[in-house]
Amino acid sequence: MADSVVRPYLKLVGAQIRSQAQYRTSFILDLLGQTVFTVLDFLTVFVVFRITPALGGFDLSEVLLISALAITGFTIADLVVGNVERLSFYVRTGLLDAMLIRPRRILPQLLAVDFQLRRIGRVALAVTVLIVAASAGVTDWTWWRVLLVVITPLTAAVFFCAVFILTATSMFWWIDAKEFSAAFTYGGRDFTTYPITVYEGVFRRLFGYLFGFGFVSYYPALSLLGRDDPLGGPGWLGWSGLIAAAVAATAAALMWRTGIRHYKGTGS
Amino acid sequence: MSASMMFAVARAGFRRHATYRQATVAATATNSVFGCLRAYVLLATATGAGGVAGGYTGEQLSTYVWIGQGLLGVVLLWGWSDLADRVRTGEVSSDLLRPVNPIWTYLATDLGRAAHAFCTRMIVPLAVGASLFPFYWPNNPITYLLLPVSITAAVLVCFCLRYLVNLTSFWLLDIRGVAMLWVVLSGAASGMYFPLAFLPEPVTALLYYATPFPSIMQFPADIAVEYGGLSGQLWRLGLQVLWCVICLALAWSVQRRATLKLVIQGG
């Protein structure tokens, strides 16, 4: 039964991939362009470390591990659900109404019809940097560290997926405010790229703890590096990404349902 | 195009953007969040480097970030495809029938838009930055005279470059590739992510003298924080004016070639 539920979406994704691969030059250029964006994310870290030997009490290899965990998670989320950003376009043009009529679930449809395979280049690059950063930064490999380095990018991906969906859901109420979601999606990516010791006061508490971005890459990286938290957090926070991802995913699912029920269309 | 006509078009551009209130609020809030993120990272960089990074003090760096976040909306670095859209649909032919060269109409509209953005998207991030972060207030009163000129030049250069990107649609129809190249280059080379002085010296020099990108963001922000003193401010402003002339001439001549190329589809 599960097969008959999932298959139509897989077919949609497959058709989307085939159609994008038709224009091979355009596809390769897109792939390269998308990858360059992620190169820039990492390049910024290197440029900053040209100027300073330490950032918030961490050296280059340590910050690079934090960045790689976060950016790998972000790029996976962006590949899978990133195009949910286009929700405002679907709402504004009335295309969402057409999707609602179909006897299929709306979110998978939305993600499948606009699936962007070209974003895979970013994921590949981020994973490569993660492997390099982990082998350079982590000296004491234990079985649980291997487990942690594998699940952290995945929990980060789930967390960012939830953020993408949560912020997109706000467009059901606030159609013209698409840009605001970038503060949490791309802003969240930038926040998690650096150790949270860089940020101060209310801003750190808000983004790091209340919104949960601190659990995405900073605490897992501390556990991998075998470092104590300069802010005094307990060691088990290295695994807090699991909890944060679960909470965020639940919140996103609830908000999405409320949003769809609330949706009245724009009349276009 | 007469001055009064130019002014009327600019006013329409201002009023058009004044109606997008939700979008303005969302954009300023987002700029403010990114301002906090970048300011904290650059302040930590200055701390790690012993107080001064790339010749900037912490105060200068944080103000640099906030000026940049404000400018982002004023120069409208990204997300402008008005002309390309009209080329694709063929509507551009009616622009060309008018007795005014379209470049002036688009420029006047853009100046009106920039004026609106200055009152909203520039002021709000600056107020947030000044109230929450260490902030550099100019010492020399002349800075307050140079800054408006520099920001106007930044708007002009950015408009011309966006216009050029859009003009490629006369040849390519689909400008996605060029637009992506523009986003990558303009973001990295304009000094938005970090001051270009953080880069190795030859790279910085190349970007300063051989590309128009620093004129859009780096130079106005440098002028605001009095980087390099009065002489530093003046040669930056000089470069900006030079790039204004080059970019306008380029946009003008490319448009002339583009219109020769235009084929109006019948039917």
Interface residues (C-beta under 8 A of the other chain):
Chain A: S26 L29 D30 G33 V36 F37 L40 L43 T44 V47 V48 R50 I51 T52 P53 A54 L55 G56 W174 I175 D176 A177 K178 E179 F180 A182 A183 Y186 G187 D190 F191 Y194 T197 V198 Y199 E200 F203
Chain B: Y20 Q22 A23 V25 A26 A27 A29 T30 V33 F34 C36 L37 R38 Y40 V41 A44 T45 A46 T47 G48 A49 A53 G54 R176 G177 M180 L181 V184 G187 A188 Y193 F194 F198 L199 P200
